Amino acid sequence: MSADNKSVVLGLWAALSKRDWEGVKGFVSDDCIYIDMPVGPGLAARGPDDIVKRLKVGLESLADYINHDGLLISDGADVMYEHSETWTWATGETATLAFVTVHKVVDGEITLWKDYWDFGGLANTAPSDWMDTLAAADTSWIYDATGQV
């Protein structure tokens, strides 16, 4: 089971690396919760459509996005992935971010996805209008997962 769970996680990240939004949806369960841990469970997303809306807020407008593989460890349903991402904006700024992502995989689907990373490191590298862009983004995806994770 652990090898299969690892394959599910790597499949998700391969789809995300290509920004294949429909492909990403195929790896998460209908009730999957996605949380960027630096902003907390109050700003989570739930379900394939809202998770993709959330991911697009940060990634869709980038000129380039690369996920760099790293350590992948599984313990039954729990899969931890240490990796990094390089974000490149159209204005030329580039940030390489260290991530630890924790997934729960049940019956071949990701049911929980928690990203741990340095928000300040990204904010200090991003274009000067990046925070304004985030503030103006679609927030229809917001799901309050407080107390669920």
Backbone torsions as a table, in degrees:
resi	resn	phi	psi	omega
1	MET	NA	-40.2	-177.1
2	SER	-61.1	-41.1	179.1
3	ALA	-62.7	-40.5	177.7
4	ASP	-64.5	-40.7	179.2
5	ASN	-64.2	-38.1	176.0
6	LYS	-62.7	-41.2	179.5
7	SER	-63.0	-38.4	177.6
8	VAL	-61.9	-47.6	-178.8
9	VAL	-63.3	-45.7	179.2
10	LEU	-65.0	-33.7	175.8
11	GLY	-64.0	-42.9	176.2
12	LEU	-57.4	-48.8	-176.0
13	TRP	-70.1	-30.2	174.6
14	ALA	-65.1	-42.2	177.9
15	ALA	-65.6	-43.8	-179.6
16	LEU	-64.4	-38.5	179.4
17	SER	-59.7	-32.0	178.0
18	LYS	-89.2	-2.1	-172.5
19	ARG	52.2	42.9	174.8
20	ASP	-87.8	88.4	-172.1
21	TRP	-62.6	-40.5	177.9
22	GLU	-66.4	-36.8	176.6
23	GLY	-63.3	-41.9	177.4
24	VAL	-58.8	-45.3	-179.0
25	LYS	-57.3	-32.6	-178.1
26	GLY	-69.5	-13.8	-178.6
27	PHE	-99.6	-11.6	-176.5
28	VAL	-110.4	145.6	-179.3
29	SER	-73.2	164.1	179.8
30	ASP	-60.7	-26.2	-179.9
31	ASP	-112.5	17.3	178.9
32	CYS	-58.0	138.9	175.1
33	ILE	-108.7	129.5	176.3
34	TYR	-114.3	130.2	-178.9
35	ILE	-135.4	127.4	164.2
36	ASP	-83.2	106.2	-172.7
37	MET	-61.3	-29.7	177.0
38	PRO	-61.0	-26.1	179.0
39	VAL	-103.2	-11.5	170.9
40	GLY	87.9	170.1	-174.6
41	PRO	-68.4	-14.3	177.7
42	GLY	-70.8	-16.3	178.8
43	LEU	-121.1	44.3	178.5
44	ALA	-84.6	174.1	171.7
45	ALA	-128.5	151.4	-177.4
46	ARG	-136.0	129.9	178.5
47	GLY	89.9	154.9	-174.0
48	PRO	-55.3	-47.0	-176.4
49	ASP	-64.5	-45.7	-178.1
50	ASP	-73.2	-32.8	175.3
51	ILE	-62.2	-44.0	178.6
52	VAL	-65.5	-41.1	175.8
53	LYS	-56.5	-44.1	-179.9
54	ARG	-63.3	-46.5	-180.0
55	LEU	-62.1	-38.3	-179.3
56	LYS	-63.3	-30.4	179.0
57	VAL	-54.0	-44.0	-177.9
58	GLY	-91.0	-33.1	-167.0
59	LEU	-106.5	-26.7	-170.6
60	GLU	-62.9	-38.5	-175.2
61	SER	-85.2	-3.7	-179.4
62	LEU	-65.8	145.5	174.9
63	ALA	-70.1	-32.3	178.9
64	ASP	-153.8	148.1	179.0
65	TYR	-144.4	126.0	179.9
66	ILE	-131.9	129.0	170.7
67	ASN	-96.0	130.4	179.2
68	HIS	-106.1	119.1	-178.9
69	ASP	-58.9	154.6	177.9
70	GLY	-152.2	-151.9	-177.5
71	LEU	-68.7	133.2	178.6
72	LEU	-127.4	120.2	-177.2
73	ILE	-127.2	136.8	177.1
74	SER	-128.5	148.0	175.8
75	ASP	-139.3	89.5	-176.0
76	GLY	64.9	-123.1	-177.7
77	ALA	-76.5	-16.6	-175.9
78	ASP	-92.0	127.6	179.9
79	VAL	-128.3	124.5	178.7
80	MET	-110.4	133.6	-176.0
81	TYR	-127.0	113.0	174.6
82	GLU	-95.8	120.3	-174.4
83	HIS	-152.2	-177.9	173.8
84	SER	-138.8	159.8	179.9
85	GLU	-129.9	139.4	172.9
86	THR	-109.5	121.5	178.3
87	TRP	-106.5	130.8	176.3
88	THR	-126.9	123.3	179.2
89	TRP	-90.1	158.9	179.7
90	ALA	-60.8	-24.6	-179.7
91	THR	-84.0	-0.5	173.8
92	GLY	102.6	-16.2	178.2
93	GLU	-64.8	145.0	179.4
94	THR	-135.6	138.3	175.9
95	ALA	-133.4	134.9	171.8
96	THR	-111.7	119.0	-172.4
97	LEU	-110.8	133.4	173.9
98	ALA	-84.0	134.1	-179.9
99	PHE	-128.2	148.1	159.2
100	VAL	-123.8	124.6	-178.8
101	THR	-118.1	132.3	178.8
102	VAL	-112.3	126.8	179.4
103	HIS	-120.1	150.5	167.3
104	LYS	-116.8	126.1	-177.8
105	VAL	-116.7	121.2	-179.8
106	VAL	-128.2	126.6	178.6
107	ASP	51.4	41.9	175.1
108	GLY	79.4	7.5	179.1
109	GLU	-127.6	146.0	175.8
110	ILE	-79.5	123.4	-178.2
111	THR	-106.7	-14.7	177.3
112	LEU	-149.5	136.3	-178.2
113	TRP	-141.0	112.7	-179.2
114	LYS	-120.6	121.3	177.6
115	ASP	-101.3	127.6	175.3
116	TYR	-111.8	122.1	-178.2
117	TRP	-161.0	173.0	-175.4
118	ASP	-94.9	98.1	179.6
119	PHE	-60.7	-41.7	-179.5
120	GLY	-61.1	-39.4	177.9
121	GLY	-61.3	-39.1	177.9
122	LEU	-71.0	-46.4	-178.3
123	ALA	-60.2	-34.5	-179.6
124	ASN	-74.8	-17.6	-177.3
125	THR	-104.0	-26.6	-175.0
126	ALA	-65.7	162.3	175.3
127	PRO	-56.6	155.4	-175.0
128	SER	-61.2	-25.7	-179.2
129	ASP	-95.4	8.0	-175.1
130	TRP	-60.9	-44.7	-179.5
131	MET	-64.6	-37.2	176.8
132	ASP	-63.5	-39.7	178.3
133	THR	-63.4	-42.9	177.3
134	LEU	-61.6	-43.0	-177.8
135	ALA	-63.8	-28.0	-178.3
136	ALA	-93.5	-1.4	-175.1
137	ALA	-71.5	160.0	173.6
138	ASP	-59.7	126.0	178.8
139	THR	-116.8	18.7	-179.4
140	SER	-65.0	-13.6	-178.3
141	TRP	-82.0	-13.6	-171.4
142	ILE	-59.4	128.5	176.6
143	TYR	-131.6	129.1	178.8
144	ASP	-87.3	105.1	-178.6
145	ALA	-98.1	14.7	178.7
146	THR	-54.4	131.0	179.6
147	GLY	84.4	-5.6	179.9
148	GLN	-102.0	-16.2	-177.8
149	VAL	-132.0	NA	NA
